[in-house]
């Protein structure tokens, strides 16, 4: 971190004090403040976002399989387009 000036983990698994497993985004930066090196760490819980992304991916796979295996023609009409 001292060489690059930052450290970043997009998806870091952590265990909370009460034993739950969560995913976090961890970003740490080194700054000079009044001629002193300061390290700032930001930790964001991304557990819900990851769950939503995984659910979306599963849904996309499910619909793709449905369309690929369909024996009948499928027509999708969007009322908002002309």
LOKEVO-453480 format. One record per residue: residue number from 0; x, y, z of N, C-alpha, C in turn. Coordinates in pm, 1 decimal. Example, Ala and Ser with C-alpha at 12.3 -4.5 7.8 and 13.67 -1.06 7.14 Angstrom:
// LOKEVO-453480
+-----+----------+----------+----------+----------+----------+----------+----------+----------+----------+
|   i |      n.u |      n.v |      n.w |     ca.u |     ca.v |     ca.w |      c.u |      c.v |      c.w |
+-----+----------+----------+----------+----------+----------+----------+----------+----------+----------+
|   0 |   1319.0 |   -569.0 |    780.0 |   1230.0 |   -450.0 |    780.0 |   1320.0 |   -330.0 |    780.0 |
|   1 |   1285.0 |   -225.0 |    708.0 |   1367.0 |   -106.0 |    714.0 |   1290.0 |      3.0 |    787.0 |
+-----+----------+----------+----------+----------+----------+----------+----------+----------+----------+
//
This chain:
// LOKEVO-453480
+-----+----------+----------+----------+----------+----------+----------+----------+----------+----------+
|   i |      n.u |      n.v |      n.w |     ca.u |     ca.v |     ca.w |      c.u |      c.v |      c.w |
+-----+----------+----------+----------+----------+----------+----------+----------+----------+----------+
|   0 |     82.5 |   -118.4 |      0.0 |      0.0 |      0.0 |      0.0 |     87.3 |    125.3 |      0.0 |
|   1 |    197.6 |    121.4 |     69.4 |    283.6 |    239.2 |     72.5 |    346.0 |    267.9 |    -63.1 |
|   2 |    370.0 |    165.4 |   -144.8 |    427.0 |    186.5 |   -278.2 |    323.3 |    241.6 |   -375.4 |
|   3 |    204.5 |    182.8 |   -377.5 |    100.1 |    225.3 |   -470.3 |     22.1 |    345.8 |   -420.5 |
|   4 |     11.6 |    362.1 |   -290.8 |    -65.8 |    471.5 |   -234.4 |   -211.2 |    435.3 |   -208.1 |
|   5 |   -248.5 |    312.0 |   -242.2 |   -386.0 |    268.2 |   -217.8 |   -391.5 |    115.7 |   -213.2 |
|   6 |   -502.6 |     66.2 |   -163.4 |   -531.8 |    -76.1 |   -163.9 |   -681.0 |    -90.0 |   -185.0 |
|   7 |   -721.3 |   -183.9 |   -271.1 |   -863.3 |   -198.3 |   -301.1 |   -898.5 |   -345.2 |   -314.9 |
|   8 |  -1005.7 |   -383.9 |   -247.0 |  -1063.3 |   -516.7 |   -261.7 |  -1208.8 |   -497.4 |   -303.2 |
|   9 |  -1243.9 |   -549.7 |   -420.0 |  -1380.0 |   -534.7 |   -471.7 |  -1480.1 |   -617.6 |   -392.4 |
|  10 |  -1437.9 |   -735.2 |   -348.6 |  -1529.0 |   -828.3 |   -282.6 |  -1450.2 |   -907.0 |   -178.7 |
|  11 |  -1448.1 |   -856.0 |    -58.4 |  -1371.5 |   -917.6 |     49.3 |  -1467.9 |   -983.7 |    147.4 |
|  12 |  -1457.7 |  -1116.0 |    167.3 |  -1546.6 |  -1181.1 |    263.3 |  -1500.3 |  -1153.0 |    406.3 |
|  13 |  -1594.9 |  -1117.0 |    491.8 |  -1565.4 |  -1091.7 |    633.1 |  -1669.0 |  -1160.9 |    719.9 |
|  14 |  -1628.7 |  -1190.0 |    842.1 |  -1721.8 |  -1244.8 |    940.1 |  -1745.7 |  -1137.2 |   1045.4 |
|  15 |  -1872.7 |  -1108.7 |   1072.6 |  -1906.3 |  -1004.8 |   1170.8 |  -1885.1 |  -1056.7 |   1311.9 |
|  16 |  -1888.7 |   -966.9 |   1405.5 |  -1870.6 |  -1002.0 |   1546.4 |  -1974.6 |  -1104.4 |   1591.6 |
|  17 |  -2097.7 |  -1093.8 |   1535.9 |  -2203.3 |  -1188.2 |   1575.1 |  -2202.3 |  -1316.0 |   1489.6 |
|  18 |  -2098.8 |  -1335.2 |   1406.3 |  -2081.8 |  -1460.0 |   1333.4 |  -2137.7 |  -1465.6 |   1192.9 |
|  19 |  -2201.8 |  -1357.5 |   1146.4 |  -2255.9 |  -1356.1 |   1010.1 |  -2143.7 |  -1335.3 |    908.8 |
|  20 |  -2155.6 |  -1397.8 |    792.7 |  -2062.6 |  -1375.4 |    682.2 |  -2119.7 |  -1266.5 |    592.5 |
|  21 |  -2038.6 |  -1165.9 |    563.3 |  -2080.6 |  -1057.4 |    475.7 |  -1970.9 |  -1033.3 |    372.3 |
|  22 |  -2007.9 |   -965.2 |    265.6 |  -1912.2 |   -923.6 |    162.7 |  -1894.8 |   -773.0 |    174.2 |
|  23 |  -1771.1 |   -728.1 |    166.4 |  -1744.7 |   -584.9 |    174.6 |  -1653.1 |   -540.5 |     61.9 |
|  24 |  -1666.1 |   -414.4 |     27.9 |  -1571.9 |   -346.9 |    -59.9 |  -1480.2 |   -268.2 |     32.7 |
|  25 |  -1350.8 |   -286.6 |     17.5 |  -1253.3 |   -223.0 |    106.3 |  -1160.9 |   -136.6 |     21.7 |
|  26 |  -1156.5 |     -7.1 |     52.7 |  -1069.3 |     85.5 |    -18.4 |   -988.9 |    163.1 |     84.2 |
|  27 |   -857.1 |    162.5 |     66.6 |   -768.8 |    232.0 |    158.7 |   -673.5 |    319.1 |     77.9 |
|  28 |   -655.7 |    443.7 |    120.5 |   -568.2 |    538.5 |     51.6 |   -472.8 |    602.0 |    151.8 |
|  29 |   -354.4 |    636.1 |    102.6 |   -254.1 |    705.4 |    183.7 |   -249.5 |    850.7 |    138.9 |
|  30 |   -255.9 |    942.1 |    234.3 |   -251.6 |   1086.1 |    207.1 |   -145.7 |   1152.1 |    293.5 |
|  31 |    -97.3 |   1263.6 |    246.4 |    -10.7 |   1349.2 |    327.9 |    -96.2 |   1461.6 |    384.1 |
|  32 |    -98.6 |   1474.7 |    515.9 |   -172.6 |   1580.9 |    582.8 |    -78.2 |   1644.6 |    685.3 |
|  33 |    -51.7 |   1772.5 |    667.4 |     39.5 |   1844.7 |    757.1 |    171.7 |   1770.0 |    774.4 |
|  34 |    226.5 |   1725.5 |    660.3 |    356.4 |   1657.2 |    656.5 |    356.2 |   1523.0 |    730.5 |
|  35 |    239.5 |   1462.1 |    743.0 |    229.2 |   1330.0 |    805.9 |    152.2 |   1238.1 |    711.3 |
|  36 |    189.0 |   1111.0 |    711.3 |    119.1 |   1011.9 |    629.9 |     -6.9 |    968.2 |    704.8 |
|  37 |   -119.3 |    975.1 |    635.6 |   -248.1 |    937.1 |    692.9 |   -308.1 |    828.6 |    604.7 |
|  38 |   -365.4 |    727.8 |    667.5 |   -431.9 |    620.9 |    593.3 |   -581.7 |    631.4 |    617.7 |
|  39 |   -658.1 |    640.9 |    509.3 |   -804.3 |    645.1 |    516.9 |   -857.4 |    512.6 |    463.3 |
|  40 |   -942.7 |    447.2 |    541.6 |  -1003.7 |    320.4 |    500.2 |  -1154.9 |    338.0 |    490.5 |
|  41 |  -1210.1 |    293.8 |    380.3 |  -1355.1 |    292.8 |    360.6 |  -1398.3 |    148.6 |    340.8 |
|  42 |  -1493.0 |    105.3 |    422.6 |  -1543.9 |    -31.0 |    413.7 |  -1694.3 |    -22.0 |    392.8 |
|  43 |  -1741.2 |    -82.3 |    282.8 |  -1883.1 |    -76.5 |    248.6 |  -1937.9 |   -218.1 |    240.2 |
|  44 |  -2047.3 |   -242.8 |    309.9 |  -2113.9 |   -372.6 |    305.2 |  -2185.2 |   -385.3 |    170.3 |
|  45 |  -2144.1 |   -484.1 |     90.2 |  -2203.2 |   -503.2 |    -42.1 |  -2281.7 |   -634.5 |    -49.7 |
|  46 |  -2317.2 |   -690.4 |     63.6 |  -2385.3 |   -818.9 |     68.8 |  -2516.3 |   -816.2 |     -8.7 |
|  47 |  -2600.2 |   -717.3 |     14.2 |  -2729.6 |   -709.4 |    -55.1 |  -2711.2 |   -688.2 |   -204.7 |
|  48 |  -2616.3 |   -605.0 |   -241.7 |  -2590.1 |   -581.9 |   -383.5 |  -2546.7 |   -711.2 |   -451.7 |
|  49 |  -2460.1 |   -789.0 |   -385.9 |  -2416.7 |   -916.4 |   -442.2 |  -2533.2 |  -1013.0 |   -456.6 |
|  50 |  -2621.6 |  -1017.2 |   -357.9 |  -2738.9 |  -1104.5 |   -366.6 |  -2826.7 |  -1065.6 |   -485.7 |
|  51 |  -2846.1 |   -935.4 |   -503.7 |  -2928.0 |   -887.5 |   -615.5 |  -2862.3 |   -922.0 |   -748.6 |
|  52 |  -2730.8 |   -906.6 |   -759.4 |  -2659.6 |   -940.2 |   -882.4 |  -2670.3 |  -1089.1 |   -912.7 |
|  53 |  -2656.3 |  -1173.1 |   -810.2 |  -2666.6 |  -1317.5 |   -829.2 |  -2807.9 |  -1357.3 |   -869.5 |
|  54 |  -2909.4 |  -1294.2 |   -810.9 |  -3048.6 |  -1324.1 |   -847.2 |  -3075.5 |  -1283.3 |   -991.7 |
|  55 |  -3024.2 |  -1168.2 |  -1033.1 |  -3040.9 |  -1122.8 |  -1170.9 |  -2973.7 |  -1219.4 |  -1267.8 |
|  56 |  -2853.3 |  -1261.6 |  -1235.0 |  -2781.7 |  -1355.3 |  -1321.4 |  -2858.5 |  -1486.7 |  -1334.2 |
|  57 |  -2911.0 |  -1538.1 |  -1222.7 |  -2989.2 |  -1662.3 |  -1225.9 |  -3114.7 |  -1645.1 |  -1310.5 |
|  58 |  -3179.8 |  -1530.1 |  -1298.6 |  -3299.8 |  -1502.3 |  -1377.2 |  -3266.5 |  -1497.8 |  -1526.2 |
|  59 |  -3156.4 |  -1433.6 |  -1561.4 |  -3116.2 |  -1425.1 |  -1701.0 |  -3087.5 |  -1563.5 |  -1758.4 |
|  60 |  -3021.0 |  -1648.0 |  -1682.4 |  -2992.0 |  -1784.4 |  -1727.3 |  -3122.0 |  -1860.9 |  -1747.2 |
|  61 |  -3214.2 |  -1845.9 |  -1653.6 |  -3342.4 |  -1915.9 |  -1662.1 |  -3419.2 |  -1875.4 |  -1787.5 |
|  62 |  -3429.8 |  -1746.0 |  -1813.3 |  -3501.7 |  -1698.7 |  -1931.4 |  -3430.0 |  -1736.2 |  -2061.0 |
|  63 |  -3297.9 |  -1733.2 |  -2060.3 |  -3222.6 |  -1772.4 |  -2178.9 |  -3250.7 |  -1918.4 |  -2212.5 |
|  64 |  -3249.9 |  -2004.3 |  -2111.3 |  -3280.3 |  -2145.9 |  -2133.8 |  -3422.5 |  -2164.2 |  -2184.6 |
|  65 |  -3515.7 |  -2087.3 |  -2130.2 |  -3654.7 |  -2094.9 |  -2174.2 |  -3665.9 |  -2063.2 |  -2323.4 |
|  66 |  -3603.1 |  -1955.7 |  -2366.2 |  -3609.4 |  -1915.1 |  -2506.6 |  -3536.0 |  -2014.1 |  -2596.7 |
|  67 |  -3420.8 |  -2061.9 |  -2551.2 |  -3342.8 |  -2153.6 |  -2634.3 |  -3410.3 |  -2289.1 |  -2651.2 |
|  68 |  -3488.1 |  -2331.7 |  -2552.3 |  -3550.7 |  -2464.2 |  -2559.3 |  -3694.7 |  -2459.3 |  -2609.6 |
|  69 |  -3747.6 |  -2341.6 |  -2635.2 |  -3887.2 |  -2329.0 |  -2677.4 |  -3906.8 |  -2391.6 |  -2815.4 |
|  70 |  -4013.3 |  -2467.7 |  -2828.8 |  -4047.6 |  -2530.3 |  -2957.0 |  -4135.9 |  -2437.1 |  -3041.3 |
|  71 |  -4200.7 |  -2343.5 |  -2975.0 |  -4289.1 |  -2249.3 |  -3042.4 |  -4215.9 |  -2116.4 |  -3064.3 |
|  72 |  -4267.9 |  -2036.9 |  -3154.7 |  -4213.3 |  -1903.8 |  -3175.0 |  -4250.2 |  -1813.4 |  -3058.1 |
|  73 |  -4161.1 |  -1724.4 |  -3024.9 |  -4185.1 |  -1630.4 |  -2914.9 |  -4170.1 |  -1489.7 |  -2970.0 |
|  74 |  -4270.1 |  -1408.8 |  -2946.8 |  -4271.2 |  -1270.0 |  -2992.8 |  -4278.1 |  -1178.4 |  -2871.6 |
|  75 |  -4186.1 |  -1084.8 |  -2864.3 |  -4183.8 |   -988.8 |  -2752.8 |  -4218.0 |   -852.8 |  -2810.8 |
|  76 |  -4321.8 |   -791.8 |  -2756.5 |  -4365.5 |   -660.4 |  -2802.5 |  -4351.9 |   -561.9 |  -2688.0 |
|  77 |  -4286.4 |   -450.5 |  -2716.6 |  -4269.9 |   -345.8 |  -2617.4 |  -4365.0 |   -233.1 |  -2653.5 |
|  78 |  -4462.2 |   -205.3 |  -2566.4 |  -4562.8 |   -102.6 |  -2593.8 |  -4502.5 |     37.4 |  -2600.6 |
|  79 |  -4382.0 |     55.9 |  -2546.7 |  -4321.2 |    188.8 |  -2543.2 |  -4247.8 |    222.7 |  -2672.4 |
|  80 |  -4221.9 |    124.1 |  -2758.2 |  -4151.9 |    154.6 |  -2884.1 |  -4252.2 |    163.4 |  -2997.9 |
|  81 |  -4218.0 |    239.4 |  -3097.7 |  -4306.1 |    257.0 |  -3214.9 |  -4285.2 |    149.5 |  -3316.6 |
+-----+----------+----------+----------+----------+----------+----------+----------+----------+----------+
//
